[in-house]
Amino acid sequence: MMMKMLEAGGVPVLTDELRTADEDNPRGYYEFERVKAMDKGDTAWVADARGKVVKVISALLQYLPADYEYRVIFMHRNLTEVLGSQRKMLRHRAADEDAVSDEEMTRLFEMHLADVKGWLDRQPHMQTLHVDYNAMLVDPHPFVIQIDDFLGMGLDRKAMQAVVDPALYRNRG
C-alpha cells in the first residue's frame, strides 16, 4: 500500500515488475529483485535509485551502502495479522505453514523488529519515519501529511489518500 501511495503522490518507483499481482496482493508487489541480493553484495543499482522509492524488507536495510542518505518509511503492522498473511501465502504456494509455531514466530519477529529499530536509530545516514499500517487504514489523512513532510517533496496528498482502500484489508488476526 505504501509503495502505491508514494507513486500516486508523485515519487518515481523503482520496480522491475517481475512479481505480478496475485490473490495475496491484488495491486501488485512493487518489488525490485536486485534488492534481495544486497546481502550478497549487489548494491551497484543503488546509485541509479537516487530520488526513487524502493521497497526493502527490514532484514536487508543493513546492506544499503552507508555512503548515501536514506529516508526510511518503516511500516508497522499488527504481528498477528502479519503471521496470518504469511500463513495464507504459504498455503497458496503449498508450503509447510506449520514449520514454526505462531508463538515462536511472534517472538522471533518481535526480537527482529527491536533489533532493526535500534540499528536504524544508530544510523547517521538514515532518517526513519515509523508508520502504523493499521491506524493508517482507519484514518490516512494525518499519515499522508507526516509522509509528505518527512520526504519534503510536495507530494499529491489527495492522490495518496485515495490509494488507501480498507477493502484490501483482508488478512486480519
SVG drawing of the C-alpha trace seen along z (x, -y; Angstrom):
<svg xmlns="http://www.w3.org/2000/svg" viewBox="-14 -21 44 49">
<polyline fill="none" stroke="black" stroke-width="0.4" points="0.0,0.0 2.8,-2.5 4.5,-2.0 1.3,-2.6 0.6,-5.7 4.1,-7.2 3.7,-6.5 0.3,-8.2 1.9,-11.1 4.4,-11.6 7.5,-9.8 9.2,-7.7 9.1,-4.0 12.0,-1.5 10.4,1.8 11.1,4.5 7.5,5.8 8.7,9.4 6.4,10.3 2.9,9.6 -0.3,9.1 -2.0,12.2 -4.7,13.2 -2.5,12.4 -1.7,8.9 -4.1,7.8 -2.4,4.5 1.0,5.9 4.2,6.1 6.3,3.2 9.5,5.2 12.9,4.9 14.6,8.3 18.1,7.0 17.2,5.7 17.1,9.3 20.7,9.8 22.1,6.9 23.3,9.3 25.4,11.0 27.0,7.7 24.7,6.5 24.4,2.8 25.5,1.2 21.9,0.4 21.6,-1.9 23.3,-4.8 20.6,-4.6 17.8,-4.6 18.5,-8.2 15.3,-10.1 13.1,-7.0 11.3,-4.9 12.5,-1.3 10.8,1.4 13.4,3.0 12.4,5.5 13.7,4.8 16.2,7.7 18.0,6.1 18.2,2.5 21.6,3.1 23.0,3.9 22.3,0.5 25.6,-1.3 26.4,-3.8 27.7,-6.4 24.2,-7.5 21.5,-9.3 18.2,-7.4 14.7,-8.3 13.1,-5.1 9.4,-4.7 9.1,-1.8 5.7,-0.2 4.5,1.4 1.6,3.9 -0.1,6.0 2.1,9.1 -0.9,11.5 -2.0,10.1 1.5,10.5 1.6,14.1 -1.9,14.7 -0.9,13.2 2.3,15.2 0.5,18.4 -2.1,17.7 0.6,17.0 2.4,20.3 -0.9,22.2 -1.3,20.7 2.2,21.8 1.7,25.3 4.5,24.7 4.7,26.0 2.9,23.3 3.3,25.1 7.1,25.3 7.3,22.8 4.6,22.2 2.8,18.8 4.2,18.1 7.8,18.8 7.3,16.8 5.9,13.8 8.8,13.9 11.3,14.0 9.5,11.1 9.4,9.0 13.1,9.6 13.9,8.8 11.9,5.6 13.5,4.4 17.0,5.1 16.2,3.3 14.7,0.3 17.7,0.0 20.0,0.3 18.1,-2.3 18.3,-4.7 22.1,-4.5 22.5,-5.2 23.5,-8.7 22.8,-8.3 19.2,-7.2 16.2,-9.1 13.2,-7.0 9.5,-7.6 7.6,-4.9 4.0,-4.4 1.3,-2.3 -0.3,-0.4 -3.5,0.4 -4.1,-3.2 -3.4,-4.5 -6.2,-2.3 -8.6,-3.8 -7.6,-7.5 -4.9,-8.0 -5.0,-11.8 -2.6,-12.5 -0.2,-9.9 -0.2,-11.4 0.8,-14.7 3.5,-13.1 4.9,-11.3 4.9,-14.3 6.5,-16.4 9.1,-13.7 10.0,-13.4 9.8,-17.1 8.8,-16.6 5.4,-18.4 3.5,-15.2 -0.1,-15.0 -1.7,-14.3 -5.2,-13.7 -4.0,-11.1 -2.0,-9.4 -5.0,-9.3 -7.2,-8.0 -5.0,-4.9 -5.9,-3.7 -8.5,-1.0 -9.8,0.7 -11.4,3.3 -8.0,4.7 -7.5,5.2 -8.1,8.9 -5.6,10.6 -6.6,9.7 -5.7,11.7"/>
</svg>
